[in-house]
Amino acid sequence: MEYLMARYGPTPLAPDVHDPVFPAYQQFLHLGEAGLAMPVNVVIASRMLAPEAERDNWSSNWALSIFQSRLGLVMRQLARTPFIAGDRFTAADISVTYALELAQRTGCFSLGEAERAYVARTSGREAYGRAMETCAATKAWAAEASRQAHADLPPGTYERELGREGFYGPSTQMHHRHPPTGWSS
């Protein structure tokens, strides 16, 4: 994204280097994909692609804890400003929104109320809608995914909740096409 903005800009999505929001913009532009999406990809690979006996492993749990720690940076920033780098939407919001939607839509992490409100602000923009319309695969993926744990699951989807502390503390919801255990009716 940074290359495209430099190559085809200037664009209002990238603040000028002298803009007071530029340091936050740079931090979160790269944090979204490198610091949030990267650990989510480890969780996705471990919990969805690994052999069944290897899905709940140390690496996957560690990656999820890294995601949660870095999400704390995002939430502290959003407590101060409506968008990640200040009062206006920037490419850093695209980067962070992508990572949050990836975590939510793959069932790796359930977003809290504040995270969902932020994603609603960024994805409710007209430009987001136009971007989603250009890619049929992404549009179909977004239409299938539930945006809230335990609700609006597509038909034929089974949900499994994982957490270290039972019904307390952080947890994640995994969605499956088949029952994850030997359930019977």
Backbone as ProteinMPNN parsed JSONL, in Angstrom:
{"seq_chain_A": "MEYLMARYGPTPLAPDVHDPVFPAYQQFLHLGEAGLAMPVNVVIASRMLAPEAERDNWSSNWALSIFQSRLGLVMRQLARTPFIAGDRFTAADISVTYALELAQRTGCFSLGEAERAYVARTSGREAYGRAMETCAATKAWAAEASRQAHADLPPGTYERELGREGFYGPSTQMHHRHPPTGWSS", "coords_chain_A": {"N_chain_A": [[0.826, -1.17, 0.0], [1.92, 1.211, 0.796], [3.859, 1.579, -1.188], [2.201, 1.874, -3.491], [0.875, 4.262, -2.861], [3.031, 6.032, -2.78], [3.973, 5.803, -5.376], [1.763, 6.527, -7.016], [0.654, 8.717, -5.803], [0.368, 12.211, -4.84], [-1.831, 11.395, -2.067], [-4.76, 11.802, -0.057], [-4.888, 9.785, 1.771], [-2.451, 9.373, 2.9], [-0.748, 11.055, 5.265], [1.246, 14.039, 5.217], [4.802, 14.098, 5.796], [5.417, 16.092, 7.609], [3.154, 16.507, 9.012], [1.547, 16.49, 12.153], [0.339, 14.034, 12.828], [1.729, 12.121, 11.51], [3.76, 10.309, 12.68], [2.146, 8.48, 14.219], [0.518, 7.551, 12.177], [2.425, 6.209, 10.513], [3.305, 4.21, 12.323], [0.94, 2.657, 12.762], [0.159, 2.044, 10.173], [1.988, 0.1, 9.407], [1.786, -1.636, 11.567], [-0.749, -2.808, 11.337], [-0.742, -4.789, 9.201], [1.741, -6.129, 9.598], [2.004, -6.431, 12.382], [-0.494, -7.132, 13.454], [-2.02, -8.701, 11.564], [-0.139, -10.666, 10.879], [0.297, -12.412, 13.229], [-2.325, -13.402, 13.329], [-2.466, -14.857, 10.979], [-0.766, -16.98, 11.615], [-2.325, -18.23, 13.567], [-4.56, -18.918, 11.998], [-3.387, -20.726, 10.147], [-2.47, -22.701, 11.928], [-4.807, -23.524, 13.333], [-6.665, -24.149, 11.405], [-5.52, -25.402, 9.216], [-3.575, -27.2, 10.015], [-2.858, -30.645, 10.944], [-5.452, -32.328, 12.776], [-4.709, -33.132, 15.435], [-2.682, -31.377, 16.004], [-3.58, -28.782, 16.143], [-4.282, -27.105, 18.37], [-1.862, -25.558, 19.639], [1.311, -24.523, 21.076], [2.499, -22.446, 19.539], [0.344, -21.341, 18.121], [-1.271, -20.413, 20.226], [0.523, -18.59, 21.359], [0.802, -16.764, 19.232], [-1.794, -15.753, 19.133], [-1.855, -14.447, 21.594], [0.022, -12.445, 21.11], [-1.31, -11.008, 19.097], [-3.5, -10.058, 20.663], [-2.137, -8.459, 22.516], [-1.054, -6.456, 20.855], [-3.386, -5.466, 19.825], [-4.224, -4.07, 22.0], [-2.641, -1.746, 21.809], [-3.831, -0.549, 19.598], [-6.415, -0.095, 20.595], [-5.926, 1.685, 22.696], [-5.041, 3.888, 21.245], [-7.35, 4.438, 19.735], [-9.018, 5.232, 21.741], [-8.361, 7.817, 22.051], [-8.706, 9.062, 19.579], [-10.938, 9.219, 16.697], [-10.193, 7.846, 14.4], [-7.38, 5.813, 13.406], [-5.02, 7.302, 13.121], [-5.691, 9.795, 13.923], [-8.046, 12.431, 13.433], [-9.009, 11.918, 10.93], [-9.66, 9.595, 8.242], [-7.176, 7.33, 7.151], [-4.635, 5.543, 5.253], [-3.575, 3.904, 7.18], [-5.781, 3.147, 8.639], [-6.99, 1.426, 6.821], [-5.154, -0.669, 6.816], [-5.231, -1.561, 9.538], [-7.971, -2.123, 9.844], [-8.258, -4.188, 7.978], [-6.765, -6.244, 9.254], [-8.231, -6.604, 11.636], [-10.725, -7.388, 10.634], [-9.945, -9.744, 9.357], [-9.195, -11.346, 11.549], [-11.681, -11.508, 12.876], [-13.474, -12.568, 10.913], [-12.408, -15.039, 10.295], [-12.79, -16.408, 12.56], [-10.858, -16.39, 14.492], [-10.717, -14.55, 16.506], [-12.902, -12.768, 18.599], [-14.229, -9.67, 18.167], [-14.461, -6.912, 20.394], [-16.882, -4.52, 21.672], [-15.906, -1.862, 21.224], [-13.966, -2.302, 19.238], [-15.592, -3.323, 17.204], [-17.177, -1.068, 16.702], [-15.273, 0.693, 15.665], [-14.489, -0.716, 13.323], [-16.947, -0.627, 12.029], [-17.096, 2.131, 11.511], [-14.966, 2.454, 9.716], [-15.484, 0.551, 7.693], [-17.966, 1.311, 6.887], [-17.796, 3.317, 5.111], [-18.302, 4.867, 1.922], [-16.338, 4.399, -0.034], [-15.219, 2.002, 0.852], [-17.297, 0.222, 0.385], [-17.374, 0.345, -2.444], [-14.853, -0.734, -3.009], [-15.174, -3.344, -2.01], [-17.065, -4.279, -3.793], [-15.587, -4.711, -6.086], [-14.236, -7.121, -5.941], [-15.2, -10.281, -6.254], [-14.707, -12.654, -4.785], [-13.86, -11.773, -2.221], [-16.106, -10.351, -1.494], [-18.021, -12.411, -1.352], [-16.901, -13.937, 0.716], [-17.038, -12.121, 2.855], [-19.804, -11.867, 3.066], [-20.541, -14.368, 4.009], [-19.462, -14.591, 6.567], [-19.943, -14.373, 10.085], [-20.436, -11.551, 12.135], [-20.471, -11.449, 14.825], [-19.928, -13.269, 17.786], [-21.566, -16.364, 18.41], [-23.868, -15.712, 16.971], [-25.868, -15.175, 14.035], [-24.784, -17.181, 12.364], [-23.822, -18.723, 9.321], [-25.963, -21.054, 7.548], [-25.376, -24.516, 8.23], [-23.001, -24.176, 9.55], [-20.825, -24.672, 12.265], [-20.051, -23.732, 15.575], [-17.273, -23.341, 17.718], [-16.056, -22.6, 20.864], [-13.104, -21.381, 22.248], [-11.049, -21.114, 25.054], [-8.773, -20.288, 27.659], [-9.576, -20.043, 30.253], [-12.044, -21.229, 30.856], [-15.337, -20.142, 31.063], [-14.6, -17.551, 31.46], [-12.515, -14.689, 30.861], [-10.318, -14.075, 27.98], [-11.36, -15.321, 24.799], [-11.795, -17.3, 21.822], [-13.652, -17.841, 18.835], [-14.199, -20.566, 16.792], [-15.174, -21.435, 13.56], [-16.743, -24.049, 11.843], [-17.329, -26.318, 9.103], [-18.231, -28.812, 9.643], [-19.4, -30.664, 12.516], [-17.243, -30.052, 15.281], [-16.721, -32.019, 17.129], [-17.754, -35.294, 18.246], [-20.602, -34.825, 18.131], [-24.033, -35.633, 18.616], [-27.473, -35.845, 17.592]], "CA_chain_A": [[0.0, 0.0, 0.0], [2.813, 2.376, 0.864], [4.44, 1.729, -2.523], [1.187, 2.406, -4.399], [0.633, 5.67, -2.531], [4.207, 6.802, -3.197], [4.074, 5.729, -6.843], [0.644, 7.168, -7.7], [0.164, 9.832, -5.001], [-0.037, 12.218, -3.435], [-3.183, 10.991, -1.726], [-5.134, 12.18, 1.307], [-4.76, 8.616, 2.644], [-1.114, 9.395, 3.506], [-0.398, 12.394, 5.759], [2.583, 14.555, 4.92], [5.771, 13.787, 6.851], [5.446, 17.19, 8.58], [1.87, 16.499, 9.72], [1.737, 15.942, 13.513], [-0.168, 12.658, 12.953], [2.54, 11.212, 10.691], [4.349, 9.179, 13.418], [1.105, 7.481, 14.521], [0.146, 6.976, 10.879], [3.461, 5.236, 10.127], [3.287, 3.084, 13.249], [-0.228, 1.795, 12.577], [0.153, 1.552, 8.793], [2.769, -1.141, 9.39], [1.312, -2.534, 12.621], [-1.923, -3.539, 10.878], [-0.421, -6.013, 8.466], [2.883, -6.855, 10.155], [1.883, -6.698, 13.811], [-1.791, -7.735, 13.787], [-2.402, -9.763, 10.62], [0.843, -11.756, 10.901], [-0.032, -13.455, 14.204], [-3.6, -14.025, 12.962], [-2.166, -15.868, 9.956], [-0.236, -18.156, 12.322], [-3.479, -18.891, 14.187], [-5.341, -19.517, 10.911], [-2.674, -21.913, 9.646], [-2.429, -23.732, 12.966], [-6.117, -24.028, 13.766], [-7.523, -24.553, 10.3], [-4.822, -26.176, 8.203], [-2.717, -28.238, 10.613], [-3.572, -31.879, 11.308], [-6.345, -32.136, 13.927], [-4.019, -33.304, 16.717], [-1.682, -30.318, 16.177], [-4.21, -27.471, 15.973], [-4.166, -26.289, 19.58], [-0.449, -25.718, 19.979], [1.966, -23.389, 21.73], [2.707, -21.349, 18.581], [-0.949, -20.725, 17.855], [-1.651, -19.668, 21.426], [1.457, -17.461, 21.481], [0.446, -15.792, 18.196], [-3.031, -15.091, 19.554], [-1.527, -13.511, 22.683], [0.682, -11.3, 20.465], [-2.391, -10.23, 18.488], [-4.241, -9.379, 21.719], [-1.279, -7.417, 23.068], [-0.965, -5.357, 19.888], [-4.721, -4.877, 19.75], [-4.243, -3.087, 23.083], [-2.092, -0.489, 21.266], [-4.866, 0.018, 18.735], [-7.532, 0.381, 21.4], [-5.495, 2.898, 23.415], [-5.034, 4.98, 20.263], [-8.73, 4.763, 19.37], [-9.648, 5.91, 22.879], [-8.01, 9.235, 21.91], [-9.085, 9.609, 18.275], [-11.919, 8.356, 16.021], [-9.472, 7.015, 13.441], [-6.148, 5.306, 14.009], [-3.954, 8.304, 13.142], [-6.215, 11.119, 14.247], [-9.454, 12.737, 13.181], [-9.439, 11.582, 9.562], [-9.359, 8.267, 7.724], [-5.923, 7.224, 6.394], [-4.271, 4.179, 4.859], [-3.351, 3.128, 8.406], [-7.081, 2.558, 8.977], [-7.184, 0.29, 5.92], [-4.28, -1.733, 7.305], [-5.726, -2.072, 10.818], [-9.296, -2.717, 9.612], [-8.037, -5.484, 7.328], [-6.328, -7.226, 10.256], [-9.333, -6.88, 12.559], [-11.728, -8.177, 9.911], [-9.371, -11.081, 9.15], [-9.315, -12.069, 12.824], [-13.095, -11.746, 13.159], [-14.129, -13.405, 9.897], [-11.872, -16.404, 10.315], [-13.11, -17.012, 13.841], [-9.684, -16.418, 15.365], [-10.869, -13.612, 17.619], [-14.173, -12.029, 18.623], [-13.999, -8.268, 18.462], [-15.291, -6.298, 21.416], [-17.768, -3.444, 21.223], [-15.129, -0.73, 20.699], [-13.359, -2.721, 17.97], [-16.664, -3.406, 16.205], [-17.566, 0.309, 16.363], [-14.226, 1.214, 14.78], [-14.623, -1.381, 12.022], [-18.163, -0.083, 11.407], [-16.757, 3.466, 10.98], [-14.09, 2.36, 8.545], [-16.093, -0.234, 6.609], [-19.212, 1.94, 6.475], [-17.489, 4.366, 4.141], [-18.705, 4.575, 0.542], [-15.185, 3.847, -0.75], [-15.082, 0.603, 1.259], [-18.314, -0.508, -0.374], [-16.918, 0.24, -3.846], [-13.729, -1.678, -3.043], [-15.709, -4.69, -1.819], [-17.788, -4.66, -5.016], [-14.672, -5.059, -7.173], [-13.67, -8.468, -5.77], [-16.294, -11.209, -5.969], [-14.317, -13.617, -3.746], [-13.888, -11.088, -0.932], [-17.511, -10.036, -1.231], [-18.675, -13.657, -0.924], [-16.332, -14.295, 2.021], [-17.595, -11.198, 3.838], [-21.231, -12.156, 3.226], [-20.697, -15.619, 4.752], [-18.921, -14.541, 7.928], [-20.701, -13.739, 11.155], [-19.679, -10.459, 12.746], [-20.602, -11.523, 16.279], [-19.898, -14.639, 18.306], [-22.825, -17.026, 18.769], [-25.024, -15.138, 16.279], [-25.845, -15.011, 12.58], [-23.92, -18.152, 11.689], [-24.409, -19.231, 8.084], [-26.478, -22.423, 7.674], [-24.368, -25.564, 8.092], [-21.775, -23.782, 10.237], [-20.779, -25.042, 13.68], [-19.153, -22.851, 16.301], [-16.574, -23.903, 18.872], [-15.416, -21.53, 21.625], [-11.864, -21.807, 22.897], [-10.526, -20.173, 26.034], [-7.949, -20.93, 28.688], [-10.152, -19.883, 31.585], [-13.452, -21.627, 30.846], [-16.265, -19.116, 30.614], [-14.072, -16.249, 31.847], [-11.295, -14.292, 30.177], [-10.35, -14.015, 26.521], [-11.687, -16.556, 24.09], [-11.936, -17.168, 20.383], [-14.65, -18.732, 18.271], [-13.806, -21.217, 15.54], [-16.331, -21.868, 12.787], [-16.444, -25.272, 11.093], [-18.374, -26.834, 8.217], [-18.691, -30.063, 10.231], [-19.277, -30.585, 13.978], [-15.852, -30.265, 15.671], [-16.621, -33.188, 17.997], [-18.697, -36.339, 17.867], [-21.944, -34.466, 18.565], [-25.147, -36.367, 18.019], [-28.713, -35.125, 17.871]], "C_chain_A": [[0.884, 1.252, 0.0], [3.46, 2.639, -0.504], [3.437, 2.371, -3.476], [0.913, 3.884, -4.134], [1.804, 6.546, -2.961], [4.285, 6.882, -4.719], [3.004, 6.564, -7.539], [0.066, 8.361, -6.948], [0.56, 11.157, -5.593], [-1.515, 11.837, -3.275], [-3.514, 11.456, -0.315], [-5.075, 11.0, 2.284], [-3.421, 8.572, 3.373], [-0.784, 10.812, 3.97], [1.032, 12.777, 5.366], [3.519, 14.27, 6.093], [5.838, 14.877, 7.92], [4.139, 17.305, 9.371], [2.091, 15.896, 11.111], [1.242, 14.503, 13.681], [0.707, 11.643, 12.221], [3.189, 10.07, 11.496], [3.326, 8.088, 13.762], [0.666, 6.782, 13.241], [1.145, 5.905, 10.47], [3.423, 4.0, 11.02], [2.139, 2.132, 12.925], [-0.39, 1.312, 11.147], [0.856, 0.202, 8.727], [2.303, -2.13, 10.453], [0.133, -3.384, 12.139], [-1.569, -4.856, 10.214], [0.716, -6.804, 9.1], [2.667, -7.259, 11.61], [0.58, -7.338, 14.236], [-2.119, -8.914, 12.86], [-1.416, -10.932, 10.649], [0.514, -12.793, 11.974], [-1.375, -14.129, 13.915], [-3.366, -15.108, 11.903], [-1.572, -17.13, 10.578], [-1.388, -18.943, 12.946], [-4.324, -19.591, 13.116], [-4.676, -20.802, 10.426], [-2.7, -23.039, 10.666], [-3.791, -24.359, 13.214], [-7.018, -24.49, 12.635], [-6.83, -25.496, 9.323], [-3.979, -27.312, 8.767], [-3.532, -29.52, 10.849], [-4.32, -31.673, 12.627], [-5.602, -32.179, 15.269], [-3.026, -32.177, 17.007], [-2.276, -28.915, 16.145], [-4.117, -26.574, 17.191], [-2.743, -26.458, 20.096], [0.117, -24.426, 20.565], [2.095, -22.207, 20.771], [1.418, -20.6, 18.296], [-1.398, -19.877, 19.044], [-0.761, -18.446, 21.635], [1.09, -16.374, 20.467], [-0.827, -15.04, 18.575], [-2.76, -14.101, 20.691], [-0.804, -12.273, 22.137], [-0.365, -10.394, 19.819], [-3.129, -9.42, 19.553], [-3.427, -8.241, 22.344], [-1.221, -6.208, 22.132], [-2.316, -4.701, 19.668], [-4.887, -3.846, 20.866], [-3.688, -1.742, 22.638], [-3.147, 0.221, 20.428], [-5.972, 0.632, 19.58], [-7.159, 1.622, 22.217], [-5.48, 4.101, 22.473], [-6.46, 5.411, 19.929], [-9.505, 5.38, 20.535], [-9.405, 7.419, 22.799], [-8.567, 9.87, 20.642], [-10.069, 8.679, 17.571], [-11.296, 7.436, 14.974], [-8.073, 6.764, 13.982], [-5.028, 6.348, 14.066], [-4.481, 9.698, 13.445], [-7.686, 11.24, 13.916], [-9.926, 12.385, 11.775], [-8.95, 10.193, 9.166], [-8.071, 8.303, 6.912], [-5.695, 5.772, 5.981], [-3.975, 3.309, 6.072], [-4.657, 2.476, 8.86], [-7.393, 1.365, 8.078], [-6.402, -0.906, 6.442], [-4.829, -2.376, 8.582], [-7.095, -2.737, 10.635], [-9.158, -4.079, 8.948], [-7.686, -6.552, 8.361], [-7.458, -7.591, 11.21], [-10.413, -7.715, 11.882], [-11.225, -9.595, 9.643], [-9.522, -11.918, 10.413], [-10.767, -12.44, 13.115], [-13.694, -12.759, 12.185], [-13.614, -14.833, 9.856], [-12.155, -17.111, 11.627], [-11.943, -17.079, 14.801], [-9.87, -15.564, 16.61], [-12.221, -12.931, 17.494], [-13.888, -10.597, 19.034], [-14.961, -7.787, 19.538], [-16.104, -5.15, 20.828], [-16.996, -2.283, 20.596], [-14.479, -1.077, 19.359], [-14.413, -2.784, 16.866], [-17.117, -2.022, 15.77], [-16.55, 0.935, 15.408], [-14.346, 0.604, 13.384], [-15.873, -0.873, 11.304], [-17.891, 1.299, 10.813], [-15.941, 3.348, 9.703], [-14.748, 1.607, 7.394], [-17.429, 0.336, 6.148], [-19.015, 3.052, 5.462], [-17.88, 3.923, 2.728], [-17.559, 3.926, -0.246], [-14.959, 2.38, -0.395], [-16.079, -0.254, 0.473], [-17.914, -0.692, -1.829], [-15.783, -0.763, -3.967], [-14.218, -3.115, -2.903], [-16.427, -5.182, -3.074], [-16.847, -5.129, -6.124], [-14.13, -6.477, -7.083], [-14.766, -9.434, -5.328], [-15.946, -12.177, -4.835], [-14.37, -12.987, -2.358], [-15.317, -10.772, -0.539], [-18.256, -11.273, -0.722], [-18.2, -14.071, 0.463], [-16.936, -13.415, 3.111], [-19.073, -11.488, 4.093], [-21.47, -13.401, 4.069], [-20.351, -15.497, 6.225], [-19.866, -13.838, 8.89], [-19.833, -12.651, 11.768], [-19.765, -10.483, 14.265], [-20.619, -12.983, 16.7], [-21.307, -15.1, 18.65], [-24.045, -16.495, 18.012], [-24.792, -15.104, 14.776], [-24.895, -15.96, 11.873], [-24.589, -18.609, 10.405], [-24.925, -20.656, 8.276], [-25.373, -23.446, 7.446], [-23.043, -25.236, 8.745], [-21.894, -24.15, 11.709], [-19.737, -24.171, 14.363], [-18.553, -23.592, 17.494], [-15.869, -22.739, 19.568], [-14.214, -22.083, 22.366], [-11.407, -20.713, 23.851], [-9.755, -20.925, 27.104], [-8.633, -20.956, 30.046], [-11.636, -20.227, 31.613], [-14.334, -20.531, 30.297], [-15.798, -17.705, 30.941], [-12.838, -15.948, 31.02], [-11.432, -14.327, 28.669], [-10.685, -15.376, 25.917], [-11.73, -16.26, 22.601], [-12.991, -18.155, 19.916], [-14.134, -19.268, 16.943], [-15.086, -21.661, 14.84], [-15.914, -23.025, 11.888], [-17.614, -25.62, 10.192], [-18.966, -28.132, 8.761], [-18.585, -29.937, 11.76], [-17.838, -30.897, 14.419], [-15.647, -31.443, 16.62], [-17.637, -34.224, 17.528], [-20.105, -36.047, 18.334], [-22.965, -35.393, 17.914], [-26.433, -35.658, 18.396], [-29.526, -35.804, 18.941]], "O_chain_A": [[0.615, 2.22, -0.712], [3.589, 3.79, -0.921], [3.781, 3.311, -4.192], [0.739, 4.666, -5.069], [1.609, 7.66, -3.446], [4.63, 7.925, -5.273], [3.287, 7.233, -8.532], [-0.91, 8.959, -7.402], [1.037, 11.22, -6.726], [-2.317, 11.94, -4.203], [-2.629, 11.498, 0.541], [-5.198, 11.194, 3.493], [-3.262, 7.832, 4.344], [-0.561, 11.689, 3.135], [1.9, 11.919, 5.209], [3.083, 14.208, 7.242], [6.276, 14.604, 9.038], [4.039, 18.114, 10.294], [2.768, 14.874, 11.225], [1.688, 13.813, 14.598], [0.459, 10.44, 12.298], [3.169, 8.934, 11.021], [3.615, 6.901, 13.61], [0.465, 5.568, 13.224], [0.744, 4.797, 10.113], [3.501, 2.874, 10.53], [2.35, 0.924, 12.826], [-1.012, 0.274, 10.919], [0.38, -0.725, 8.072], [2.416, -3.341, 10.259], [0.031, -4.557, 12.498], [-2.044, -5.915, 10.624], [0.66, -8.033, 9.135], [3.109, -8.332, 12.021], [0.531, -8.017, 15.262], [-2.456, -9.999, 13.332], [-1.822, -12.079, 10.461], [0.455, -13.979, 11.65], [-1.547, -15.308, 14.224], [-4.005, -16.16, 11.939], [-1.848, -18.235, 10.112], [-1.424, -20.171, 12.866], [-4.754, -20.728, 13.309], [-5.327, -21.84, 10.309], [-2.924, -24.197, 10.314], [-3.914, -25.581, 13.296], [-8.027, -25.152, 12.877], [-7.491, -26.304, 8.671], [-3.701, -28.284, 8.065], [-4.758, -29.47, 10.94], [-3.864, -30.925, 13.491], [-5.849, -31.345, 16.14], [-2.574, -32.037, 18.144], [-1.523, -27.941, 16.123], [-3.89, -25.373, 17.044], [-2.449, -27.363, 20.877], [-0.529, -23.379, 20.543], [1.823, -21.072, 21.162], [1.404, -19.371, 18.236], [-1.854, -18.747, 18.869], [-1.24, -17.387, 22.042], [1.069, -15.192, 20.809], [-0.925, -13.831, 18.363], [-3.372, -13.034, 20.74], [-1.0, -11.17, 22.648], [-0.319, -9.173, 19.968], [-3.36, -8.225, 19.369], [-3.974, -7.185, 22.663], [-1.329, -5.067, 22.581], [-2.388, -3.511, 19.36], [-5.607, -2.86, 20.7], [-4.204, -0.7, 23.043], [-3.331, 1.434, 20.534], [-6.416, 1.749, 19.314], [-7.989, 2.511, 22.407], [-5.864, 5.204, 22.863], [-6.749, 6.605, 19.847], [-10.551, 5.992, 20.32], [-10.14, 8.206, 23.397], [-8.867, 11.064, 20.619], [-10.049, 7.472, 17.813], [-11.827, 6.36, 14.699], [-7.637, 7.435, 14.916], [-4.178, 6.291, 14.955], [-3.773, 10.683, 13.238], [-8.466, 10.304, 14.088], [-11.107, 12.535, 11.459], [-7.956, 9.692, 9.692], [-7.883, 9.192, 6.081], [-6.478, 4.888, 6.326], [-4.112, 2.088, 5.996], [-4.641, 1.373, 9.406], [-7.998, 0.393, 8.53], [-6.922, -2.019, 6.504], [-4.881, -3.602, 8.688], [-7.349, -3.797, 11.208], [-9.861, -5.022, 9.312], [-8.251, -7.645, 8.34], [-7.624, -8.761, 11.556], [-10.955, -8.642, 12.484], [-12.005, -10.547, 9.697], [-9.934, -13.076, 10.346], [-11.051, -13.557, 13.548], [-14.353, -13.708, 12.608], [-14.326, -15.738, 9.42], [-11.803, -18.279, 11.796], [-12.027, -17.756, 15.826], [-9.255, -15.82, 17.645], [-12.633, -12.559, 16.395], [-13.367, -10.344, 20.121], [-16.12, -8.199, 19.588], [-16.017, -4.855, 19.636], [-17.392, -1.774, 19.547], [-14.444, -0.247, 18.451], [-14.167, -2.358, 15.737], [-17.413, -1.813, 14.594], [-16.923, 1.624, 14.459], [-14.31, 1.32, 12.384], [-15.852, -0.706, 10.084], [-18.392, 1.616, 9.734], [-16.193, 4.055, 8.727], [-14.585, 1.989, 6.235], [-17.972, -0.101, 5.134], [-19.985, 3.66, 5.01], [-17.793, 2.742, 2.392], [-17.789, 3.009, -1.034], [-14.55, 1.595, -1.251], [-15.734, -1.32, -0.036], [-18.095, -1.774, -2.388], [-15.744, -1.552, -4.911], [-13.732, -4.006, -3.599], [-16.396, -6.374, -3.379], [-17.268, -5.869, -7.013], [-13.607, -6.99, -8.073], [-15.205, -9.409, -4.178], [-16.805, -12.488, -4.01], [-14.872, -13.603, -1.418], [-15.692, -10.913, 0.626], [-19.031, -11.186, 0.231], [-18.999, -14.505, 1.293], [-17.307, -13.912, 4.175], [-19.539, -11.365, 5.226], [-22.48, -13.493, 4.768], [-20.897, -16.23, 7.049], [-20.502, -12.84, 8.548], [-18.622, -12.823, 11.901], [-19.186, -9.622, 14.926], [-21.244, -13.824, 16.054], [-22.133, -14.318, 19.122], [-25.171, -16.813, 18.394], [-23.655, -15.014, 14.311], [-24.265, -15.584, 10.884], [-25.794, -18.859, 10.391], [-24.375, -21.397, 9.092], [-24.528, -23.265, 6.57], [-22.055, -25.937, 8.524], [-22.945, -23.959, 12.322], [-18.673, -23.904, 13.805], [-19.229, -24.358, 18.18], [-15.157, -21.973, 18.918], [-14.294, -23.119, 23.026], [-11.381, -19.535, 23.496], [-10.066, -22.076, 27.409], [-8.312, -21.79, 30.892], [-12.405, -19.58, 32.323], [-14.109, -20.042, 29.191], [-16.542, -16.75, 30.717], [-12.182, -16.867, 30.53], [-12.514, -14.574, 28.136], [-10.336, -16.426, 26.458], [-11.703, -15.103, 22.183], [-13.195, -19.194, 20.544], [-13.69, -18.508, 16.082], [-15.984, -22.208, 15.48], [-14.861, -22.983, 11.253], [-18.756, -25.262, 10.48], [-20.075, -28.514, 8.387], [-17.754, -29.171, 12.248], [-17.269, -31.897, 13.982], [-14.507, -31.825, 16.887], [-18.302, -34.028, 16.511], [-20.758, -36.933, 18.885], [-22.767, -35.87, 16.797], [-26.485, -34.95, 19.402], [-30.603, -35.325, 19.295]]}, "name": "protein", "num_of_chains": 1, "seq": "MEYLMARYGPTPLAPDVHDPVFPAYQQFLHLGEAGLAMPVNVVIASRMLAPEAERDNWSSNWALSIFQSRLGLVMRQLARTPFIAGDRFTAADISVTYALELAQRTGCFSLGEAERAYVARTSGREAYGRAMETCAATKAWAAEASRQAHADLPPGTYERELGREGFYGPSTQMHHRHPPTGWSS"}
